[in-house]
Amino acid sequence: DKLITLSGKRKTDYPEKASFHRVERKSTTFSRTLKLPVKVVADQAIATYENGILKVVLPRAESDKPKMIDIK
């Protein structure tokens, strides 16, 4: 309803004869769940990943959009 979960896997490939004194980043999986401030239309979500940046577009549900009421 108002939650989104982002998950993925970070994989690090090293050459076959690579030798390391210290490795700071490992291959791992991750998962984050975020609470959204509004309801969204999950079927219309669009996600793109470019140059190390994940962009997620979530259209707001019509039922959650503000309504204008004329006061006379």
All heavy atoms as a GROMACS GRO file, in nm:
protein
  574
    1ASP      N    1   0.083  -0.119   0.000
    1ASP     CA    2   0.000   0.000   0.000
    1ASP      C    3   0.087   0.125   0.000
    1ASP      O    4   0.090   0.199  -0.096
    1ASP     CB    5  -0.092  -0.004   0.121
    1ASP     CG    6  -0.217   0.080   0.100
    1ASP    OD1    7  -0.249   0.110  -0.017
    1ASP    OD2    8  -0.282   0.111   0.199
    2LYS      N    9   0.157   0.149   0.109
    2LYS     CA   10   0.245   0.265   0.116
    2LYS      C   11   0.390   0.224   0.143
    2LYS      O   12   0.469   0.301   0.195
    2LYS     CB   13   0.198   0.362   0.225
    2LYS     CG   14   0.071   0.434   0.194
    2LYS     CD   15   0.045   0.538   0.300
    2LYS     CE   16  -0.078   0.620   0.269
    2LYS     NZ   17  -0.098   0.725   0.370
    3LEU      N   18   0.425   0.102   0.108
    3LEU     CA   19   0.562   0.054   0.129
    3LEU      C   20   0.628   0.019  -0.003
    3LEU      O   21   0.562  -0.025  -0.097
    3LEU     CB   22   0.562  -0.072   0.217
    3LEU     CG   23   0.512  -0.057   0.360
    3LEU    CD1   24   0.511  -0.193   0.428
    3LEU    CD2   25   0.598   0.039   0.438
    4ILE      N   26   0.758   0.040  -0.010
    4ILE     CA   27   0.835  -0.004  -0.126
    4ILE      C   28   0.959  -0.076  -0.074
    4ILE      O   29   1.021  -0.032   0.024
    4ILE     CB   30   0.874   0.113  -0.218
    4ILE    CG1   31   0.948   0.062  -0.341
    4ILE    CG2   32   0.956   0.216  -0.145
    4ILE    CD1   33   0.971   0.166  -0.448
    5THR      N   34   0.991  -0.187  -0.135
    5THR     CA   35   1.110  -0.263  -0.097
    5THR      C   36   1.207  -0.264  -0.214
    5THR      O   37   1.170  -0.300  -0.326
    5THR     CB   38   1.074  -0.407  -0.058
    5THR    OG1   39   0.982  -0.404   0.052
    5THR    CG2   40   1.197  -0.486  -0.018
    6LEU      N   41   1.328  -0.221  -0.188
    6LEU     CA   42   1.435  -0.223  -0.287
    6LEU      C   43   1.534  -0.330  -0.244
    6LEU      O   44   1.580  -0.330  -0.130
    6LEU     CB   45   1.505  -0.087  -0.294
    6LEU     CG   46   1.415   0.033  -0.319
    6LEU    CD1   47   1.493   0.162  -0.303
    6LEU    CD2   48   1.354   0.025  -0.456
    7SER      N   49   1.565  -0.421  -0.336
    7SER     CA   50   1.660  -0.526  -0.302
    7SER      C   51   1.749  -0.553  -0.422
    7SER      O   52   1.714  -0.524  -0.536
    7SER     CB   53   1.588  -0.653  -0.257
    7SER     OG   54   1.507  -0.701  -0.361
    8GLY      N   55   1.866  -0.606  -0.393
    8GLY     CA   56   1.959  -0.635  -0.501
    8GLY      C   57   2.077  -0.715  -0.452
    8GLY      O   58   2.084  -0.757  -0.336
    9LYS      N   59   2.170  -0.732  -0.542
    9LYS     CA   60   2.289  -0.810  -0.512
    9LYS      C   61   2.409  -0.736  -0.567
    9LYS      O   62   2.410  -0.694  -0.682
    9LYS     CB   63   2.276  -0.947  -0.578
    9LYS     CG   64   2.387  -1.043  -0.548
    9LYS     CD   65   2.362  -1.173  -0.623
    9LYS     CE   66   2.424  -1.289  -0.549
    9LYS     NZ   67   2.398  -1.414  -0.618
   10ARG      N   68   2.509  -0.714  -0.484
   10ARG     CA   69   2.633  -0.651  -0.527
   10ARG      C   70   2.735  -0.763  -0.545
   10ARG      O   71   2.764  -0.838  -0.451
   10ARG     CB   72   2.682  -0.552  -0.423
   10ARG     CG   73   2.808  -0.482  -0.467
   10ARG     CD   74   2.862  -0.390  -0.361
   10ARG     NE   75   2.756  -0.316  -0.298
   10ARG     CZ   76   2.768  -0.253  -0.182
   10ARG    NH1   77   2.881  -0.256  -0.117
   10ARG    NH2   78   2.668  -0.188  -0.130
   11LYS      N   79   2.787  -0.774  -0.664
   11LYS     CA   80   2.881  -0.880  -0.693
   11LYS      C   81   3.014  -0.818  -0.732
   11LYS      O   82   3.020  -0.725  -0.812
   11LYS     CB   83   2.828  -0.966  -0.808
   11LYS     CG   84   2.912  -1.086  -0.839
   11LYS     CD   85   2.849  -1.169  -0.949
   11LYS     CE   86   2.940  -1.284  -0.985
   11LYS     NZ   87   2.891  -1.359  -1.099
   12THR      N   88   3.121  -0.867  -0.674
   12THR     CA   89   3.254  -0.818  -0.704
   12THR      C   90   3.332  -0.929  -0.772
   12THR      O   91   3.348  -1.038  -0.717
   12THR     CB   92   3.327  -0.776  -0.574
   12THR    OG1   93   3.243  -0.687  -0.502
   12THR    CG2   94   3.457  -0.708  -0.604
   13ASP      N   95   3.378  -0.901  -0.893
   13ASP     CA   96   3.458  -0.999  -0.968
   13ASP      C   97   3.604  -0.955  -0.966
   13ASP      O   98   3.636  -0.839  -0.994
   13ASP     CB   99   3.410  -1.008  -1.112
   13ASP     CG  100   3.273  -1.070  -1.123
   13ASP    OD1  101   3.242  -1.158  -1.042
   13ASP    OD2  102   3.198  -1.031  -1.214
   14TYR      N  103   3.692  -1.047  -0.932
   14TYR     CA  104   3.834  -1.020  -0.931
   14TYR      C  105   3.902  -1.111  -1.032
   14TYR      O  106   3.858  -1.223  -1.055
   14TYR     CB  107   3.893  -1.045  -0.793
   14TYR     CG  108   3.835  -0.956  -0.685
   14TYR    CD1  109   3.751  -1.007  -0.588
   14TYR    CD2  110   3.865  -0.821  -0.683
   14TYR    CE1  111   3.698  -0.925  -0.489
   14TYR    CE2  112   3.812  -0.738  -0.585
   14TYR     CZ  113   3.729  -0.791  -0.489
   14TYR     OH  114   3.677  -0.708  -0.393
   15PRO      N  115   4.012  -1.065  -1.090
   15PRO     CA  116   4.087  -1.152  -1.182
   15PRO      C  117   4.133  -1.279  -1.110
   15PRO      O  118   4.149  -1.280  -0.987
   15PRO     CB  119   4.208  -1.065  -1.222
   15PRO     CG  120   4.168  -0.925  -1.193
   15PRO     CD  121   4.071  -0.931  -1.079
   16GLU      N  122   4.158  -1.383  -1.188
   16GLU     CA  123   4.191  -1.513  -1.130
   16GLU      C  124   4.317  -1.510  -1.045
   16GLU      O  125   4.324  -1.572  -0.940
   16GLU     CB  126   4.208  -1.615  -1.244
   16GLU     CG  127   4.220  -1.758  -1.197
   16GLU     CD  128   4.222  -1.854  -1.312
   16GLU    OE1  129   4.134  -1.846  -1.399
   16GLU    OE2  130   4.314  -1.937  -1.315
   17LYS      N  131   4.418  -1.435  -1.086
   17LYS     CA  132   4.545  -1.432  -1.013
   17LYS      C  133   4.557  -1.310  -0.923
   17LYS      O  134   4.666  -1.272  -0.883
   17LYS     CB  135   4.661  -1.436  -1.111
   17LYS     CG  136   4.670  -1.565  -1.189
   17LYS     CD  137   4.790  -1.567  -1.278
   17LYS     CE  138   4.798  -1.700  -1.353
   17LYS     NZ  139   4.918  -1.710  -1.435
   18ALA      N  140   4.447  -1.248  -0.887
   18ALA     CA  141   4.450  -1.128  -0.803
   18ALA      C  142   4.494  -1.164  -0.660
   18ALA      O  143   4.460  -1.268  -0.607
   18ALA     CB  144   4.314  -1.062  -0.800
   19SER      N  145   4.572  -1.073  -0.602
   19SER     CA  146   4.618  -1.090  -0.465
   19SER      C  147   4.587  -0.962  -0.389
   19SER      O  148   4.612  -0.852  -0.438
   19SER     CB  149   4.769  -1.117  -0.465
   19SER     OG  150   4.817  -1.121  -0.334
   20PHE      N  151   4.533  -0.976  -0.267
   20PHE     CA  152   4.491  -0.859  -0.190
   20PHE      C  153   4.549  -0.863  -0.050
   20PHE      O  154   4.561  -0.968   0.011
   20PHE     CB  155   4.338  -0.853  -0.179
   20PHE     CG  156   4.269  -0.845  -0.312
   20PHE    CD1  157   4.218  -0.958  -0.371
   20PHE    CD2  158   4.257  -0.724  -0.376
   20PHE    CE1  159   4.155  -0.951  -0.494
   20PHE    CE2  160   4.194  -0.715  -0.499
   20PHE     CZ  161   4.142  -0.829  -0.557
   21HIS      N  162   4.581  -0.746  -0.001
   21HIS     CA  163   4.621  -0.732   0.138
   21HIS      C  164   4.497  -0.707   0.224
   21HIS      O  165   4.484  -0.755   0.334
   21HIS     CB  166   4.720  -0.616   0.153
   21HIS     CG  167   4.761  -0.590   0.293
   21HIS    ND1  168   4.838  -0.679   0.365
   21HIS    CD2  169   4.734  -0.488   0.376
   21HIS    CE1  170   4.858  -0.630   0.486
   21HIS    NE2  171   4.795  -0.514   0.496
   22ARG      N  172   4.403  -0.630   0.168
   22ARG     CA  173   4.280  -0.595   0.239
   22ARG      C  174   4.168  -0.577   0.135
   22ARG      O  175   4.188  -0.515   0.034
   22ARG     CB  176   4.298  -0.467   0.317
   22ARG     CG  177   4.168  -0.418   0.378
   22ARG     CD  178   4.185  -0.281   0.434
   22ARG     NE  179   4.224  -0.293   0.574
   22ARG     CZ  180   4.251  -0.192   0.651
   22ARG    NH1  181   4.247  -0.070   0.604
   22ARG    NH2  182   4.282  -0.210   0.777
   23VAL      N  183   4.051  -0.628   0.165
   23VAL     CA  184   3.934  -0.611   0.079
   23VAL      C  185   3.829  -0.536   0.158
   23VAL      O  186   3.784  -0.582   0.263
   23VAL     CB  187   3.879  -0.747   0.030
   23VAL    CG1  188   3.754  -0.727  -0.053
   23VAL    CG2  189   3.984  -0.821  -0.049
   24GLU      N  190   3.791  -0.417   0.111
   24GLU     CA  191   3.696  -0.332   0.184
   24GLU      C  192   3.551  -0.366   0.149
   24GLU      O  193   3.463  -0.355   0.232
   24GLU     CB  194   3.722  -0.184   0.152
   24GLU     CG  195   3.855  -0.135   0.205
   24GLU     CD  196   3.857  -0.120   0.356
   24GLU    OE1  197   3.751  -0.096   0.415
   24GLU    OE2  198   3.966  -0.135   0.414
   25ARG      N  199   3.525  -0.399   0.024
   25ARG     CA  200   3.387  -0.425  -0.018
   25ARG      C  201   3.373  -0.570  -0.062
   25ARG      O  202   3.452  -0.620  -0.139
   25ARG     CB  203   3.348  -0.333  -0.133
   25ARG     CG  204   3.350  -0.189  -0.090
   25ARG     CD  205   3.303  -0.100  -0.198
   25ARG     NE  206   3.311   0.038  -0.152
   25ARG     CZ  207   3.247   0.136  -0.204
   25ARG    NH1  208   3.169   0.116  -0.307
   25ARG    NH2  209   3.259   0.257  -0.158
   26LYS      N  210   3.269  -0.632  -0.013
   26LYS     CA  211   3.245  -0.773  -0.044
   26LYS      C  212   3.121  -0.787  -0.132
   26LYS      O  213   3.040  -0.697  -0.141
   26LYS     CB  214   3.223  -0.852   0.084
   26LYS     CG  215   3.338  -0.844   0.181
   26LYS     CD  216   3.302  -0.916   0.308
   26LYS     CE  217   3.414  -0.900   0.409
   26LYS     NZ  218   3.381  -0.959   0.537
   27SER      N  219   3.108  -0.904  -0.191
   27SER     CA  220   2.984  -0.935  -0.260
   27SER      C  221   2.877  -0.960  -0.155
   27SER      O  222   2.902  -1.030  -0.057
   27SER     CB  223   3.001  -1.060  -0.347
   27SER     OG  224   3.098  -1.037  -0.447
   28THR      N  225   2.761  -0.900  -0.172
   28THR     CA  226   2.657  -0.913  -0.071
   28THR      C  227   2.520  -0.886  -0.132
   28THR      O  228   2.510  -0.832  -0.242
   28THR     CB  229   2.683  -0.816   0.046
   28THR    OG1  230   2.587  -0.838   0.148
   28THR    CG2  231   2.676  -0.673   0.002
   29THR      N  232   2.417  -0.923  -0.061
   29THR     CA  233   2.281  -0.889  -0.100
   29THR      C  234   2.228  -0.785  -0.003
   29THR      O  235   2.278  -0.774   0.110
   29THR     CB  236   2.188  -1.012  -0.099
   29THR    OG1  237   2.187  -1.065   0.032
   29THR    CG2  238   2.234  -1.116  -0.198
   30PHE      N  239   2.131  -0.708  -0.048
   30PHE     CA  240   2.075  -0.606   0.040
   30PHE      C  241   1.926  -0.593   0.016
   30PHE      O  242   1.876  -0.631  -0.091
   30PHE     CB  243   2.143  -0.470   0.019
   30PHE     CG  244   2.125  -0.415  -0.120
   30PHE    CD1  245   2.017  -0.333  -0.150
   30PHE    CD2  246   2.214  -0.445  -0.220
   30PHE    CE1  247   1.999  -0.283  -0.276
   30PHE    CE2  248   2.197  -0.394  -0.348
   30PHE     CZ  249   2.089  -0.314  -0.376
   31SER      N  250   1.856  -0.539   0.113
   31SER     CA  251   1.712  -0.516   0.104
   31SER      C  252   1.675  -0.402   0.196
   31SER      O  253   1.715  -0.400   0.313
   31SER     CB  254   1.636  -0.643   0.142
   31SER     OG  255   1.497  -0.620   0.134
   32ARG      N  256   1.603  -0.305   0.144
   32ARG     CA  257   1.556  -0.191   0.222
   32ARG      C  258   1.408  -0.173   0.197
   32ARG      O  259   1.364  -0.173   0.082
   32ARG     CB  260   1.627  -0.061   0.183
   32ARG     CG  261   1.777  -0.063   0.193
   32ARG     CD  262   1.825  -0.056   0.337
   32ARG     NE  263   1.970  -0.050   0.343
   32ARG     CZ  264   2.051  -0.154   0.343
   32ARG    NH1  265   2.001  -0.276   0.334
   32ARG    NH2  266   2.181  -0.140   0.350
   33THR      N  267   1.330  -0.153   0.302
   33THR     CA  268   1.188  -0.125   0.290
   33THR      C  269   1.164   0.016   0.341
   33THR      O  270   1.205   0.051   0.451
   33THR     CB  271   1.104  -0.226   0.369
   33THR    OG1  272   1.131  -0.358   0.318
   33THR    CG2  273   0.956  -0.198   0.356
   34LEU      N  274   1.099   0.097   0.256
   34LEU     CA  275   1.072   0.235   0.289
   34LEU      C  276   0.922   0.260   0.294
   34LEU      O  277   0.847   0.205   0.213
   34LEU     CB  278   1.134   0.328   0.184
   34LEU     CG  279   1.282   0.308   0.155
   34LEU    CD1  280   1.322   0.381   0.030
   34LEU    CD2  281   1.364   0.354   0.273
   35LYS      N  282   0.880   0.342   0.390
   35LYS     CA  283   0.739   0.379   0.400
   35LYS      C  284   0.719   0.507   0.318
   35LYS      O  285   0.790   0.606   0.339
   35LYS     CB  286   0.699   0.402   0.545
   35LYS     CG  287   0.552   0.430   0.562
   35LYS     CD  288   0.515   0.439   0.709
   35LYS     CE  289   0.366   0.466   0.722
   35LYS     NZ  290   0.326   0.479   0.861
   36LEU      N  291   0.623   0.506   0.229
   36LEU     CA  292   0.594   0.621   0.144
   36LEU      C  293   0.490   0.710   0.209
   36LEU      O  294   0.401   0.661   0.278
   36LEU     CB  295   0.545   0.574   0.007
   36LEU     CG  296   0.642   0.482  -0.069
   36LEU    CD1  297   0.574   0.428  -0.193
   36LEU    CD2  298   0.768   0.557  -0.105
   37PRO      N  299   0.496   0.840   0.185
   37PRO     CA  300   0.399   0.932   0.247
   37PRO      C  301   0.262   0.930   0.179
   37PRO      O  302   0.166   0.982   0.234
   37PRO     CB  303   0.465   1.068   0.231
   37PRO     CG  304   0.556   1.054   0.114
   37PRO     CD  305   0.601   0.912   0.115
   38VAL      N  306   0.252   0.871   0.059
   38VAL     CA  307   0.126   0.868  -0.015
   38VAL      C  308   0.106   0.730  -0.077
   38VAL      O  309   0.200   0.651  -0.088
   38VAL     CB  310   0.123   0.974  -0.128
   38VAL    CG1  311   0.128   1.113  -0.071
   38VAL    CG2  312   0.235   0.951  -0.226
   39LYS      N  313  -0.017   0.700  -0.119
   39LYS     CA  314  -0.045   0.575  -0.191
   39LYS      C  315   0.002   0.592  -0.336
   39LYS      O  316  -0.008   0.700  -0.393
   39LYS     CB  317  -0.194   0.543  -0.189
   39LYS     CG  318  -0.244   0.503  -0.054
   39LYS     CD  319  -0.391   0.465  -0.060
   39LYS     CE  320  -0.442   0.429   0.078
   39LYS     NZ  321  -0.583   0.394   0.075
   40VAL      N  322   0.052   0.484  -0.394
   40VAL     CA  323   0.101   0.487  -0.531
   40VAL      C  324   0.036   0.377  -0.614
   40VAL      O  325  -0.025   0.285  -0.559
   40VAL     CB  326   0.254   0.473  -0.537
   40VAL    CG1  327   0.323   0.588  -0.467
   40VAL    CG2  328   0.300   0.341  -0.479
   41VAL      N  329   0.050   0.388  -0.744
   41VAL     CA  330   0.001   0.285  -0.837
   41VAL      C  331   0.121   0.195  -0.869
   41VAL      O  332   0.205   0.229  -0.953
   41VAL     CB  333  -0.057   0.347  -0.965
   41VAL    CG1  334  -0.112   0.240  -1.057
   41VAL    CG2  335  -0.163   0.450  -0.932
   42ALA      N  336   0.130   0.082  -0.802
   42ALA     CA  337   0.246  -0.006  -0.813
   42ALA      C  338   0.264  -0.060  -0.955
   42ALA      O  339   0.377  -0.079  -0.999
   42ALA     CB  340   0.234  -0.120  -0.714
   43ASP      N  341   0.155  -0.085  -1.026
   43ASP     CA  342   0.163  -0.141  -1.161
   43ASP      C  343   0.228  -0.045  -1.260
   43ASP      O  344   0.275  -0.087  -1.366
   43ASP     CB  345   0.024  -0.178  -1.213
   43ASP     CG  346  -0.039  -0.289  -1.132
   43ASP    OD1  347   0.033  -0.357  -1.057
   43ASP    OD2  348  -0.161  -0.307  -1.142
   44GLN      N  349   0.232   0.084  -1.227
   44GLN     CA  350   0.288   0.184  -1.318
   44GLN      C  351   0.426   0.233  -1.273
   44GLN      O  352   0.478   0.331  -1.327
   44GLN     CB  353   0.192   0.302  -1.331
   44GLN     CG  354   0.060   0.264  -1.394
   44GLN     CD  355  -0.038   0.381  -1.397
   44GLN    OE1  356  -0.004   0.493  -1.364
   44GLN    NE2  357  -0.160   0.353  -1.438
   45ALA      N  358   0.487   0.166  -1.178
   45ALA     CA  359   0.619   0.205  -1.129
   45ALA      C  360   0.723   0.182  -1.238
   45ALA      O  361   0.718   0.085  -1.313
   45ALA     CB  362   0.656   0.125  -1.004
   46ILE      N  363   0.819   0.275  -1.246
   46ILE     CA  364   0.927   0.265  -1.344
   46ILE      C  365   1.058   0.282  -1.270
   46ILE      O  366   1.075   0.377  -1.193
   46ILE     CB  367   0.914   0.375  -1.452
   46ILE    CG1  368   0.783   0.360  -1.528
   46ILE    CG2  369   1.032   0.369  -1.548
   46ILE    CD1  370   0.753   0.478  -1.619
   47ALA      N  371   1.153   0.190  -1.292
   47ALA     CA  372   1.284   0.200  -1.229
   47ALA      C  373   1.391   0.191  -1.337
   47ALA      O  374   1.383   0.108  -1.427
   47ALA     CB  375   1.302   0.088  -1.128
   48THR      N  376   1.490   0.279  -1.328
   48THR     CA  377   1.605   0.277  -1.419
   48THR      C  378   1.733   0.286  -1.337
   48THR      O  379   1.735   0.347  -1.230
   48THR     CB  380   1.601   0.393  -1.520
   48THR    OG1  381   1.595   0.517  -1.449
   48THR    CG2  382   1.481   0.381  -1.612
   49TYR      N  383   1.838   0.225  -1.387
   49TYR     CA  384   1.967   0.227  -1.321
   49TYR      C  385   2.070   0.273  -1.423
   49TYR      O  386   2.088   0.209  -1.526
   49TYR     CB  387   2.002   0.088  -1.269
   49TYR     CG  388   2.132   0.081  -1.194
   49TYR    CD1  389   2.142   0.127  -1.064
   49TYR    CD2  390   2.246   0.029  -1.254
   49TYR    CE1  391   2.260   0.121  -0.994
   49TYR    CE2  392   2.366   0.022  -1.185
   49TYR     CZ  393   2.372   0.069  -1.055
   49TYR     OH  394   2.490   0.063  -0.986
   50GLU      N  395   2.134   0.386  -1.396
   50GLU     CA  396   2.229   0.442  -1.491
   50GLU      C  397   2.342   0.511  -1.416
   50GLU      O  398   2.318   0.591  -1.326
   50GLU     CB  399   2.157   0.543  -1.582
   50GLU     CG  400   2.243   0.592  -1.696
   50GLU     CD  401   2.164   0.682  -1.791
   50GLU    OE1  402   2.042   0.668  -1.801
   50GLU    OE2  403   2.228   0.767  -1.852
   51ASN      N  404   2.464   0.480  -1.452
   51ASN     CA  405   2.583   0.539  -1.391
   51ASN      C  406   2.584   0.527  -1.238
   51ASN      O  407   2.620   0.620  -1.167
   51ASN     CB  408   2.598   0.686  -1.431
   51ASN     CG  409   2.617   0.704  -1.580
   51ASN    OD1  410   2.680   0.621  -1.644
   51ASN    ND2  411   2.562   0.810  -1.634
   52GLY      N  412   2.538   0.413  -1.187
   52GLY     CA  413   2.540   0.390  -1.043
   52GLY      C  414   2.427   0.454  -0.966
   52GLY      O  415   2.427   0.454  -0.844
   53ILE      N  416   2.328   0.509  -1.037
   53ILE     CA  417   2.216   0.576  -0.970
   53ILE      C  418   2.086   0.504  -1.006
   53ILE      O  419   2.055   0.485  -1.123
   53ILE     CB  420   2.208   0.723  -1.010
   53ILE    CG1  421   2.334   0.795  -0.962
   53ILE    CG2  422   2.083   0.788  -0.950
   53ILE    CD1  423   2.344   0.939  -1.004
   54LEU      N  424   2.010   0.466  -0.904
   54LEU     CA  425   1.880   0.404  -0.923
   54LEU      C  426   1.774   0.513  -0.916
   54LEU      O  427   1.766   0.586  -0.818
   54LEU     CB  428   1.853   0.299  -0.816
   54LEU     CG  429   1.715   0.234  -0.819
   54LEU    CD1  430   1.696   0.155  -0.947
   54LEU    CD2  431   1.695   0.147  -0.696
   55LYS      N  432   1.692   0.523  -1.020
   55LYS     CA  433   1.583   0.621  -1.024
   55LYS      C  434   1.452   0.542  -1.026
   55LYS      O  435   1.430   0.458  -1.113
   55LYS     CB  436   1.593   0.709  -1.148
   55LYS     CG  437   1.481   0.809  -1.161
   55LYS     CD  438   1.497   0.891  -1.289
   55LYS     CE  439   1.382   0.985  -1.311
   55LYS     NZ  440   1.394   1.060  -1.437
   56VAL      N  441   1.365   0.570  -0.929
   56VAL     CA  442   1.237   0.503  -0.919
   56VAL      C  443   1.127   0.609  -0.929
   56VAL      O  444   1.126   0.704  -0.853
   56VAL     CB  445   1.222   0.426  -0.786
   56VAL    CG1  446   1.089   0.355  -0.780
   56VAL    CG2  447   1.336   0.326  -0.771
   57VAL      N  448   1.036   0.591  -1.025
   57VAL     CA  449   0.923   0.683  -1.044
   57VAL      C  450   0.797   0.608  -1.003
   57VAL      O  451   0.766   0.503  -1.059
   57VAL     CB  452   0.913   0.731  -1.190
   57VAL    CG1  453   0.793   0.821  -1.209
   57VAL    CG2  454   1.041   0.801  -1.232
   58LEU      N  455   0.725   0.664  -0.904
   58LEU     CA  456   0.604   0.602  -0.852
   58LEU      C  457   0.488   0.700  -0.868
   58LEU      O  458   0.481   0.799  -0.794
   58LEU     CB  459   0.622   0.567  -0.704
   58LEU     CG  460   0.738   0.473  -0.672
   58LEU    CD1  461   0.766   0.474  -0.524
   58LEU    CD2  462   0.706   0.334  -0.720
   59PRO      N  463   0.397   0.675  -0.962
   59PRO     CA  464   0.284   0.767  -0.979
   59PRO      C  465   0.189   0.760  -0.860
   59PRO      O  466   0.158   0.652  -0.810
   59PRO     CB  467   0.217   0.720  -1.108
   59PRO     CG  468   0.268   0.584  -1.134
   59PRO     CD  469   0.396   0.567  -1.060
   60ARG      N  470   0.144   0.876  -0.818
   60ARG     CA  471   0.053   0.887  -0.704
   60ARG      C  472  -0.086   0.835  -0.742
   60ARG      O  473  -0.137   0.862  -0.850
   60ARG     CB  474   0.043   1.032  -0.660
   60ARG     CG  475  -0.026   1.053  -0.530
   60ARG     CD  476  -0.010   1.196  -0.487
   60ARG     NE  477  -0.067   1.218  -0.356
   60ARG     CZ  478  -0.053   1.328  -0.286
   60ARG    NH1  479   0.017   1.428  -0.335
   60ARG    NH2  480  -0.107   1.339  -0.168
   61ALA      N  481  -0.149   0.761  -0.652
   61ALA     CA  482  -0.283   0.706  -0.676
   61ALA      C  483  -0.385   0.819  -0.681
   61ALA      O  484  -0.376   0.916  -0.606
   61ALA     CB  485  -0.319   0.607  -0.566
   62GLU      N  486  -0.482   0.807  -0.772
   62GLU     CA  487  -0.586   0.909  -0.786
   62GLU      C  488  -0.663   0.928  -0.656
   62GLU      O  489  -0.700   1.039  -0.619
   62GLU     CB  490  -0.684   0.871  -0.898
   62GLU     CG  491  -0.629   0.888  -1.038
   62GLU     CD  492  -0.602   1.034  -1.074
   62GLU    OE1  493  -0.677   1.123  -1.030
   62GLU    OE2  494  -0.504   1.058  -1.146
   63SER      N  495  -0.686   0.819  -0.585
   63SER     CA  496  -0.762   0.826  -0.460
   63SER      C  497  -0.688   0.903  -0.351
   63SER      O  498  -0.750   0.946  -0.253
   63SER     CB  499  -0.795   0.686  -0.410
   63SER     OG  500  -0.675   0.617  -0.380
   64ASP      N  501  -0.559   0.921  -0.368
   64ASP     CA  502  -0.479   0.988  -0.266
   64ASP      C  503  -0.442   1.132  -0.304
   64ASP      O  504  -0.382   1.204  -0.225
   64ASP     CB  505  -0.351   0.908  -0.240
   64ASP     CG  506  -0.291   0.937  -0.106
   64ASP    OD1  507  -0.367   0.941  -0.008
   64ASP    OD2  508  -0.169   0.958  -0.099
   65LYS      N  509  -0.480   1.172  -0.426
   65LYS     CA  510  -0.449   1.309  -0.469
   65LYS      C  511  -0.542   1.408  -0.400
   65LYS      O  512  -0.658   1.378  -0.372
   65LYS     CB  513  -0.464   1.322  -0.621
   65LYS     CG  514  -0.354   1.252  -0.697
   65LYS     CD  515  -0.365   1.278  -0.845
   65LYS     CE  516  -0.252   1.208  -0.920
   65LYS     NZ  517  -0.265   1.225  -1.064
   66PRO      N  518  -0.490   1.529  -0.374
   66PRO     CA  519  -0.575   1.630  -0.310
   66PRO      C  520  -0.690   1.669  -0.402
   66PRO      O  521  -0.676   1.671  -0.524
   66PRO     CB  522  -0.482   1.748  -0.287
   66PRO     CG  523  -0.353   1.714  -0.347
   66PRO     CD  524  -0.357   1.576  -0.398
   67LYS      N  525  -0.803   1.700  -0.343
   67LYS     CA  526  -0.920   1.740  -0.421
   67LYS      C  527  -0.950   1.887  -0.395
   67LYS      O  528  -0.933   1.936  -0.283
   67LYS     CB  529  -1.040   1.655  -0.382
   67LYS     CG  530  -1.017   1.508  -0.413
   67LYS     CD  531  -1.142   1.427  -0.392
   67LYS     CE  532  -1.131   1.283  -0.419
   67LYS     NZ  533  -1.014   1.217  -0.441
   68MET      N  534  -0.993   1.957  -0.499
   68MET     CA  535  -1.027   2.098  -0.485
   68MET      C  536  -1.177   2.111  -0.464
   68MET      O  537  -1.255   2.053  -0.538
   68MET     CB  538  -0.984   2.176  -0.609
   68MET     CG  539  -1.009   2.326  -0.597
   68MET     SD  540  -0.954   2.416  -0.740
   68MET     CE  541  -0.779   2.420  -0.710
   69ILE      N  542  -1.214   2.187  -0.364
   69ILE     CA  543  -1.356   2.210  -0.334
   69ILE      C  544  -1.381   2.359  -0.343
   69ILE      O  545  -1.313   2.440  -0.278
   69ILE     CB  546  -1.391   2.159  -0.192
   69ILE    CG1  547  -1.360   2.011  -0.182
   69ILE    CG2  548  -1.536   2.188  -0.160
   69ILE    CD1  549  -1.371   1.956  -0.041
   70ASP      N  550  -1.478   2.397  -0.426
   70ASP     CA  551  -1.515   2.537  -0.439
   70ASP      C  552  -1.599   2.580  -0.320
   70ASP      O  553  -1.695   2.514  -0.283
   70ASP     CB  554  -1.596   2.563  -0.567
   70ASP     CG  555  -1.508   2.561  -0.691
   70ASP    OD1  556  -1.389   2.589  -0.677
   70ASP    OD2  557  -1.560   2.532  -0.801
   71ILE      N  558  -1.560   2.691  -0.259
   71ILE     CA  559  -1.635   2.746  -0.147
   71ILE      C  560  -1.694   2.879  -0.192
   71ILE      O  561  -1.622   2.967  -0.237
   71ILE     CB  562  -1.545   2.768  -0.024
   71ILE    CG1  563  -1.487   2.635   0.018
   71ILE    CG2  564  -1.621   2.833   0.088
   71ILE    CD1  565  -1.388   2.643   0.129
   72LYS      N  566  -1.824   2.891  -0.181
   72LYS     CA  567  -1.890   3.014  -0.227
   72LYS      C  568  -1.952   3.088  -0.114
   72LYS      O  569  -1.986   3.044  -0.014
   72LYS     CB  570  -1.996   2.979  -0.333
   72LYS     CG  571  -1.935   2.920  -0.456
   72LYS     CD  572  -2.041   2.889  -0.557
   72LYS     CE  573  -1.975   2.825  -0.678
   72LYS     NZ  574  -2.066   2.796  -0.783
   0.00000   0.00000   0.00000
